[in-house]
Amino acid sequence: TGGPGYEFDDEIDASLKFDKPYLLAMANAGKRRGRDGRLHGTNGSQFFITTVPTPWLDGHHTIFGEVADDESKAVVDKLEAVATDRSDAPLEPVGIISIEVL
């Protein structure tokens, strides 16, 4: 939750597509008009991990990595399987304690 206190533009690589699960991408709230009148990105510090292909996200979120090994994919699968309420919030707190970016 929260953010870093700043925002930055998308860094879309057209060759990268949301065509498979386990991709890491920047969460954002779409473009926002700045004081200069131009549209700016709303990326901050939040990210998400896909668990299925999500082609409707192509060109809207910056892909910056993927879950690389089967052990880590199993962790993502366990996170996805957590029971949630009507608003899709977990019934029990869940989180990532540590992560290694290569």
Secondary structure, 3 states (H helix, E strand, C coil): CCCCCCCECCCCCCCCCCCCCCEEEECCCCCEECCCCCEECCECCCEEECCCCCHHHCCCCCEEEECCCHHHHHHHHHHHCCCECCCCCECCCCCCCCCCCC
